[in-house]
Amino acid sequence: MSGAAGCQGGGGGGGGERGHRWRRPWKLLALGLLSASSVLAAAPGAGAMSKEEKRRLGNQVLEMFDHAYSNYMEHAYPADELMPLTCRGRVRGQEPSRGDVDDALGKFSLTLIDTLDTLVVLNKTKEFEEAVKKVIKDVNLDNDIVVSVFETNIRVLGGLLGGHSVAIMLKEKGEYMQWYNGELLHMAKELGYKLLPAFNTTSGLPYPRVNLKFGVRHPEARTGTETDTCTACAGTLILEFAALSRFTGTSIFEEYARKALDFIWEKRQRSSNLVGVTINIHTGDWVRKDSGVGAGIDSYYEYLLKAYVLLGDDSFLERFNTHYDAIMRYISQPPLLLDVHIHKPMLNARTWMDSLLAFFPGLQVLKGDIRPAIETHEMLYQVIKKHNFLPEAFTTDFRVHWAQHPLRPEFAESTYFLYKATGDPYYLEVGKTLIENLNKYARVPCGFAAMKDVRTGSHEDRMDSFFLAEMFKYLYLLFADKEDMIFDIEDYIFTTEAHLLPLWLSTTNQTISKKNTTTEYTELDDSNFDWTCPNTQILFPNDPMFAQSIREPLKNVVDKSCPRGISRAEESLGSGPKPPLRARDFMASNPEHLEILKKMGVSLIHLKDGRVQLVQHAVQAASSLDAEDGLRFMQEMIELSSQQQKEQQLPPRAVQIVSHPFFGRVVLTAGPAQFGMDLSKHKAGTRGFVATIKPYNGCSEITNPEAVKEKIALMQRGQCMFAEKARNIQKAGAIGGIVIDDNEGSSSDTAPLFQMAGDGKNTDDITIPMLFLFNKEGNIILDAIREYEAVEVLLSDKAKDRATIFKGKMIPNYIIDSNLEMENMDQNLSENDSHKQNAEEATSASQDVGAVSEEPEEGESSDVTDPDSLSPANADSDSVSISNQDSYVPGTDEAGAPEPACTRGDNQPREQKTEAESNSKVNWDNKVQPMESILADWNEDIEAFEMMEKDEL
């Protein structure tokens, strides 16, 4: 998500006073940025950052971009994305399917197209000119491949339009792009026509996927059977499609995008004015009726406001304001933003938040609602300070719910807009923290790697295109002064992918009538609308410490044990009836609670083993409202029961390669063992050089003990129990062991994380740590051994800071970040959160997460039937059935459910799918790099670092 520029002058007449309407949106700014900045820039004691420091950080952003971009071009292009751990390109169909994530890949050099206008923002005009020529020459949009309509629109169509926008700007300036003749726009129009078949529905909502070559309903399309799409997927088209119509004079694109938006508006829940997450594209029925501002809905709200800015249509602003009023009434629970049910908006739909909502403070800045923007942004920053990055999802008590972080830019985006709105140097320090964390934890020799688990610091072999398209754009703009730019950024509006569209499009090729249809659907409350630019003196009431005063109460919000306030529903009850019983508060020994259960139609059955079962019969409830409360209670209890079982599982561990030339910058996700040393209780971990054992399976006495003694043994999975392998290497003198999966191509990126089970006997005799690596991660170590005989690793519960790893050892100074003292390292990364596992990565519809069994060897004990068994670290809880009006929850302790630390969330697995893709061999073969080449690249990278002695990373 990104913003717009420009209200020239001071804004309207005072708060709430209605003046002239904004008739010139290209002069629009949600608030007077220059005026706002001047209010706070000189705040006494605010610790303003020096110009030299800002320039240094801006240059550091440029160097980081160069590192990511050059590695993509060298190791991945023309593939869609870079795989930074293996230094090669990700080509769809040649890598294991990652499910819906791969729908963004279309064999159209995604990262290069997505990065085009970033090159110009970062003043890299020569590189931009070269990149445009490559796109024109190499990119083919007529591939037989099924892609996401949403992702292709915002990344590829938006990238082509953004590239065209800055290309014509540069051509007009007279120095660059003089040869350019609208080639990117021609490609954008071609792509636009390829997306249009997706709109062939009675509702006007597009299918979620389209085949670039065959469309939707063609026999060879392999798509067109879907019935549902997300609200954001259908509602995030208007900027790109309208811009394409305005640029080309072809109105059909804008017409289709408007029709989709109109339909979503008409189908909103009328009493709450909220929309759900998922909608049926044929009937318009809401499939998922929860509503929030994060994943599935986020950019729908963003595009309503920005469509008004770009197109000057009042109806879009009226719709946005109507939705915004509902969001602030129901979803906003400062500083939290919690999903609710669209039909019962006072009832929370879940107890966790996803990271995509981090864009919302930036949108609130554009709206002019600064206080809640500051509050939510500060809450998110406190989460980042605890975990180094924003987890994909976290609970209301700020524990990790989904642990991965794919280097998303939304928080950086909101940081940029809050700085532009307030001028508060605090947000420059926030940006500095983001830069340091990226360099410290995500930077690898071939780019920047996504975080597989923020608790352990392990990496994932992906660098999404949006990292180059958005992250570096926002960070550079945060530290850049106006004189650092070669054009005026305020002449453009940013799309949700941060692509630039010129505001002069609002007056070009206006082929669509601006009929205001909003009032046909609802009566609008005029008090919700401000038609003039907000007066900055109202936003910042002559108080240079305004933003700080809002942030201060939230400084310790993440560290508080249970920051749970009274909900609005409870607050509204006052001294009246008590709020409904919540599952987290239930005690089976409390007579009052049992009476409430009876009223809700919930029966309690005592089991012989001391547990209790809960069964609901809605017809036995005292009233329909009590029956609804009972159903909600049962749903909460199912979530709580499932969560408690998951917490009994061990979290993932980390294998960190610390020898030259890795120096701790490569972290591999490892599965734990149910026996041996518990690395969570040995914070220093186990460090040593690795050695391959003989026999490699480790199922008999080790024949090369002299090579294994005092080292970490590498062995292959299979042919005997894990515990037997551990005993054999321990007897040979090994200080630890790593078992490598023998299933060729297996990877923690695509397979659920498992933990190694024991052998059914007492395993207290095993005292060394044992970890499990999938085949892909294990081969990274084996390849390093082949090229570099001495490879040293650290086995730990989470990745260690390099300053800690090399304390007291000789190490090149460029490896350690001199700006961060190791005494101040954040020790809270996973101590309270390590029991949660990333459900989105760990569960899929197409994978068996049960224990893996192999045949025992002859003569092996007959009471052990699962040799080399792997216990799933995220094994599903006992099955729970809810049929018709009866609900059932098994196995709650007699004394009551063990009280969770705070509220608990449910894990939501991402649906996986397989798809047969046609693989073109021309220009799309994987660029597999030999180890010698990779090491040469790393040495070049090290030499580059050595030249930055004063700007150490």
TATA-V83148 format. One line per field, one symbol per residue. burial: 1 if it has 24 or more other ideal C-beta (glycine too) atoms within 12 Angstrom, else 0. A space follows every 10 residues. Layout:
burial = ???
This chain:
burial = 1111111001 1100000000 0100111111 1111111011 1010000010 0001001111 1111111111 1111111111 1111111111 1111111111 1111111111 1111111111 1111101110 1101110111 1011111111 1111111111 1111111111 1000011001 0011111111 1111111110 1011111111 1111110000 1111010111 1111111111 1111111101 0011111111 1111101110 0111111111 1001011111 1111111111 1111111111 1111111111 1111111101 1111111111 1101111111 1111111111 1111111111 1111111111 1111111111 1111111111 1111111111 1111111111 1111111111 1111111111 1111111111 1111111111 1111111111 1111111111 0000101011 1111111111 1111110100 0100000100 0100000111 1111110111 0001011101 1001001100 0011001010 0000000001 1111111100 0010011011 1111000000 0111111100 1000011111 1111111111 1111111011 1111111111 1111111111 1111111111 0000111111 1111011110 0101001100 1111111111 1111111111 1111111111 1110011111 1111111110 0010010111 1111111111 1111101100 1111111111 1111110000 0001111011 0000110111 0111111111 1111001010 0101010000 0001011111 1111111001 0000011111 1110011001 1111111111 0110101000 0001011010 1001101100 1100100100 111
